[in-house]
Amino acid sequence: MALTREEVLHVANLARLSLEPAEVELFTRQLNDILAYVEKLQELDTTGVTPMAHVVPVFNAFREDEVKPGLPREEALDNAPSREEGSFVVPKII
């Protein structure tokens, strides 16, 4: 399946790209090369090959949740530049 010059111009228009005539020819040739390579890959027999998202196995390294004591309020507020009624005072942001 080869792309035509008009199809490349249509895709460029959808992407809001303005291409020079030389660029249109270049991109038409490059995109056709890519499509030819993908068509070649379609010839491979992939029966029995499990689809995968990554080449190597990926595992999350989760740790167990542990309940730990929190920081006491007064200790947390010790370095606060400004506090009021046991809370941090911060500038109003709208």
TORPA-4810 file (N, C-alpha, C, O; in nm, 3 decimals):
<nodes>
NODE_1_0.084_-0.118_0.000_0.000_0.000_0.000_0.088_0.124_0.000_0.149_0.157_0.102_M
NODE_2_0.095_0.190_-0.110_0.179_0.310_-0.121_0.093_0.435_-0.103_-0.020_0.443_-0.152_A
NODE_3_0.149_0.530_-0.032_0.080_0.656_-0.014_0.101_0.746_-0.135_0.208_0.747_-0.195_L
NODE_4_-0.001_0.820_-0.167_0.012_0.915_-0.277_0.050_1.051_-0.221_0.043_1.074_-0.101_T
NODE_5_0.090_1.138_-0.309_0.126_1.275_-0.271_0.006_1.345_-0.206_0.022_1.420_-0.110_R
NODE_6_-0.113_1.319_-0.258_-0.234_1.382_-0.206_-0.264_1.333_-0.064_-0.309_1.411_0.020_E
NODE_7_-0.239_1.205_-0.036_-0.261_1.153_0.098_-0.164_1.215_0.198_-0.202_1.245_0.312_E
NODE_8_-0.041_1.235_0.157_0.058_1.300_0.245_0.016_1.444_0.272_0.027_1.492_0.385_V
NODE_9_-0.032_1.513_0.170_-0.080_1.650_0.188_-0.203_1.653_0.280_-0.218_1.745_0.361_L
NODE_10_-0.289_1.554_0.268_-0.407_1.547_0.354_-0.366_1.527_0.500_-0.420_1.593_0.590_H
NODE_11_-0.272_1.436_0.524_-0.224_1.412_0.661_-0.155_1.537_0.714_-0.173_1.573_0.831_V
NODE_12_-0.076_1.603_0.632_-0.011_1.727_0.675_-0.115_1.833_0.711_-0.097_1.907_0.808_A
NODE_13_-0.221_1.841_0.634_-0.328_1.936_0.662_-0.395_1.903_0.796_-0.423_1.993_0.875_N
NODE_14_-0.421_1.775_0.821_-0.481_1.734_0.948_-0.391_1.769_1.066_-0.439_1.802_1.175_L
NODE_15_-0.260_1.760_1.044_-0.163_1.792_1.149_-0.129_1.940_1.154_-0.044_1.983_1.232_A
NODE_16_-0.196_2.018_1.071_-0.174_2.163_1.063_-0.029_2.196_1.026_0.032_2.287_1.081_R
NODE_17_0.024_2.118_0.930_0.160_2.141_0.882_0.155_2.198_0.741_0.075_2.153_0.659_L
NODE_18_0.239_2.294_0.714_0.252_2.343_0.577_0.385_2.291_0.525_0.490_2.316_0.583_S
NODE_19_0.379_2.219_0.414_0.498_2.157_0.360_0.536_2.220_0.227_0.450_2.256_0.146_L
NODE_20_0.664_2.232_0.207_0.717_2.276_0.078_0.707_2.158_-0.019_0.703_2.043_0.025_E
NODE_21_0.701_2.184_-0.150_0.693_2.073_-0.247_0.803_1.969_-0.231_0.779_1.850_-0.247_P
NODE_22_0.923_2.014_-0.200_1.034_1.919_-0.181_1.010_1.831_-0.058_1.044_1.712_-0.058_A
NODE_23_0.952_1.891_0.047_0.923_1.814_0.167_0.813_1.711_0.142_0.819_1.600_0.195_E
NODE_24_0.715_1.748_0.061_0.608_1.654_0.029_0.666_1.531_-0.039_0.630_1.418_-0.005_V
NODE_25_0.754_1.552_-0.134_0.816_1.439_-0.204_0.902_1.356_-0.110_0.900_1.233_-0.115_E
NODE_26_0.977_1.423_-0.023_1.062_1.354_0.073_0.978_1.269_0.168_1.008_1.152_0.189_L
NODE_27_0.873_1.329_0.225_0.791_1.258_0.322_0.711_1.146_0.255_0.688_1.042_0.316_F
NODE_28_0.671_1.165_0.132_0.600_1.060_0.060_0.692_0.939_0.044_0.651_0.825_0.069_T
NODE_29_0.815_0.963_0.005_0.912_0.855_-0.012_0.942_0.787_0.123_0.945_0.665_0.131_R
NODE_30_0.965_0.868_0.228_0.998_0.812_0.359_0.882_0.731_0.417_0.903_0.623_0.472_Q
NODE_31_0.761_0.784_0.407_0.646_0.712_0.460_0.620_0.583_0.382_0.580_0.483_0.441_L
NODE_32_0.642_0.585_0.253_0.628_0.463_0.173_0.732_0.359_0.211_0.703_0.240_0.211_N
NODE_33_0.854_0.403_0.243_0.957_0.311_0.290_0.916_0.247_0.423_0.936_0.127_0.443_D
NODE_34_0.859_0.326_0.512_0.813_0.274_0.641_0.701_0.172_0.619_0.702_0.065_0.679_I
NODE_35_0.604_0.206_0.534_0.494_0.114_0.508_0.543_-0.015_0.442_0.490_-0.122_0.471_L
NODE_36_0.642_-0.006_0.356_0.698_-0.126_0.293_0.764_-0.215_0.398_0.753_-0.338_0.391_A
NODE_37_0.831_-0.155_0.495_0.894_-0.233_0.601_0.788_-0.301_0.687_0.804_-0.417_0.724_Y
NODE_38_0.681_-0.230_0.720_0.573_-0.289_0.801_0.508_-0.403_0.724_0.475_-0.506_0.783_V
NODE_39_0.488_-0.387_0.593_0.431_-0.495_0.513_0.523_-0.617_0.514_0.475_-0.730_0.516_E
NODE_40_0.653_-0.594_0.514_0.749_-0.705_0.521_0.736_-0.776_0.655_0.744_-0.899_0.660_K
NODE_41_0.715_-0.701_0.762_0.698_-0.762_0.895_0.571_-0.846_0.901_0.565_-0.944_0.976_L
NODE_42_0.469_-0.809_0.823_0.343_-0.884_0.822_0.363_-1.026_0.769_0.280_-1.113_0.794_Q
NODE_43_0.471_-1.049_0.697_0.498_-1.181_0.641_0.545_-1.281_0.746_0.541_-1.402_0.722_E
NODE_44_0.589_-1.233_0.862_0.641_-1.321_0.966_0.529_-1.405_1.027_0.417_-1.357_1.046_L
NODE_45_0.562_-1.530_1.057_0.467_-1.618_1.123_0.477_-1.595_1.274_0.578_-1.628_1.336_D
NODE_46_0.373_-1.538_1.333_0.375_-1.506_1.475_0.282_-1.595_1.556_0.249_-1.562_1.670_T
NODE_47_0.239_-1.706_1.499_0.153_-1.798_1.575_0.234_-1.853_1.692_0.350_-1.893_1.675_T
NODE_48_0.174_-1.855_1.806_0.241_-1.904_1.926_0.327_-1.801_1.996_0.385_-1.831_2.100_G
NODE_49_0.336_-1.681_1.942_0.414_-1.576_2.006_0.319_-1.492_2.091_0.222_-1.436_2.041_V
NODE_50_0.349_-1.484_2.218_0.263_-1.409_2.309_0.284_-1.259_2.289_0.398_-1.212_2.289_T
NODE_51_0.175_-1.184_2.272_0.190_-1.038_2.261_0.247_-0.981_2.391_0.219_-1.031_2.500_P
NODE_52_0.328_-0.878_2.378_0.389_-0.819_2.497_0.398_-0.668_2.482_0.398_-0.613_2.371_M
NODE_53_0.406_-0.603_2.596_0.418_-0.457_2.596_0.564_-0.415_2.612_0.603_-0.306_2.570_A
NODE_54_0.646_-0.502_2.674_0.787_-0.473_2.697_0.871_-0.593_2.656_0.823_-0.707_2.658_H
NODE_55_0.993_-0.567_2.620_1.083_-0.674_2.579_1.126_-0.757_2.700_1.138_-0.879_2.691_V
NODE_56_1.147_-0.691_2.812_1.186_-0.761_2.935_1.069_-0.756_3.032_0.989_-0.663_3.028_V
NODE_57_1.057_-0.855_3.120_0.948_-0.852_3.218_0.959_-0.730_3.310_1.068_-0.697_3.356_P
NODE_58_0.848_-0.666_3.336_0.846_-0.549_3.422_0.758_-0.580_3.543_0.644_-0.623_3.528_V
NODE_59_0.812_-0.558_3.661_0.738_-0.583_3.784_0.743_-0.458_3.870_0.845_-0.389_3.875_F
NODE_60_0.634_-0.429_3.939_0.632_-0.318_4.033_0.694_-0.364_4.164_0.669_-0.475_4.211_N
NODE_61_0.775_-0.280_4.221_0.840_-0.312_4.348_0.761_-0.245_4.460_0.806_-0.146_4.518_A
NODE_62_0.644_-0.299_4.490_0.562_-0.243_4.597_0.611_-0.293_4.732_0.657_-0.406_4.745_F
NODE_63_0.600_-0.209_4.830_0.631_-0.251_4.965_0.499_-0.268_5.040_0.396_-0.215_5.000_R
NODE_64_0.504_-0.342_5.147_0.386_-0.361_5.229_0.352_-0.231_5.300_0.441_-0.157_5.342_E
NODE_65_0.222_-0.202_5.312_0.179_-0.085_5.386_0.200_-0.109_5.535_0.163_-0.213_5.588_D
NODE_66_0.259_-0.011_5.600_0.281_-0.019_5.743_0.225_0.106_5.809_0.243_0.217_5.759_E
NODE_67_0.157_0.087_5.919_0.107_0.200_5.995_0.220_0.246_6.086_0.271_0.169_6.167_V
NODE_68_0.257_0.375_6.072_0.363_0.432_6.153_0.308_0.555_6.223_0.216_0.619_6.173_K
NODE_69_0.363_0.589_6.336_0.314_0.710_6.404_0.348_0.835_6.323_0.456_0.844_6.264_P
NODE_70_0.256_0.930_6.322_0.276_1.055_6.250_0.356_1.154_6.332_0.386_1.130_6.449_G
NODE_71_0.390_1.264_6.270_0.465_1.370_6.336_0.367_1.449_6.424_0.260_1.488_6.377_L
NODE_72_0.402_1.473_6.548_0.313_1.553_6.633_0.293_1.693_6.575_0.384_1.749_6.514_P
NODE_73_0.174_1.750_6.594_0.139_1.879_6.535_0.237_1.988_6.573_0.282_2.063_6.486_R
NODE_74_0.271_1.999_6.699_0.361_2.106_6.743_0.499_2.093_6.679_0.562_2.193_6.644_E
NODE_75_0.545_1.969_6.666_0.676_1.947_6.604_0.672_1.982_6.455_0.768_2.036_6.401_E
NODE_76_0.561_1.952_6.389_0.547_1.985_6.247_0.542_2.136_6.228_0.592_2.187_6.127_A
NODE_77_0.482_2.208_6.321_0.467_2.352_6.308_0.587_2.431_6.362_0.589_2.554_6.351_L
NODE_78_0.686_2.363_6.419_0.801_2.433_6.477_0.873_2.522_6.377_0.915_2.632_6.412_D
NODE_79_0.888_2.478_6.254_0.962_2.556_6.154_0.871_2.637_6.062_0.918_2.694_5.964_N
NODE_80_0.742_2.642_6.092_0.649_2.717_6.007_0.677_2.866_6.021_0.688_2.917_6.133_A
NODE_81_0.687_2.938_5.909_0.709_3.082_5.918_0.591_3.154_5.981_0.608_3.258_6.045_P
NODE_82_0.471_3.098_5.964_0.352_3.160_6.021_0.250_3.050_6.049_0.227_2.962_5.966_S
NODE_83_0.190_3.056_6.167_0.088_2.958_6.202_-0.022_3.024_6.282_-0.002_3.127_6.348_R
NODE_84_-0.138_2.961_6.275_-0.254_3.017_6.344_-0.349_2.903_6.380_-0.385_2.823_6.293_E
NODE_85_-0.390_2.895_6.504_-0.483_2.794_6.554_-0.440_2.652_6.517_-0.523_2.570_6.477_E
NODE_86_-0.311_2.624_6.530_-0.260_2.489_6.507_-0.249_2.452_6.361_-0.242_2.333_6.329_G
NODE_87_-0.246_2.549_6.270_-0.235_2.521_6.125_-0.131_2.614_6.063_-0.098_2.718_6.119_S
NODE_88_-0.080_2.574_5.946_0.009_2.660_5.869_-0.072_2.774_5.811_-0.187_2.754_5.770_F
NODE_89_-0.014_2.894_5.806_-0.076_3.006_5.739_0.002_3.028_5.609_0.123_3.049_5.610_V
NODE_90_-0.072_3.022_5.498_-0.009_3.036_5.366_-0.076_3.152_5.293_-0.188_3.190_5.327_V
NODE_91_-0.008_3.208_5.192_-0.069_3.316_5.115_-0.192_3.265_5.039_-0.197_3.150_4.994_P
NODE_92_-0.291_3.352_5.026_-0.412_3.317_4.951_-0.381_3.309_4.802_-0.318_3.399_4.746_K
NODE_93_-0.424_3.201_4.740_-0.401_3.181_4.596_-0.535_3.164_4.527_-0.615_3.077_4.564_I
NODE_94_-0.558_3.246_4.427_-0.685_3.236_4.353_-0.653_3.205_4.209_-0.744_3.192_4.128_I
</nodes>
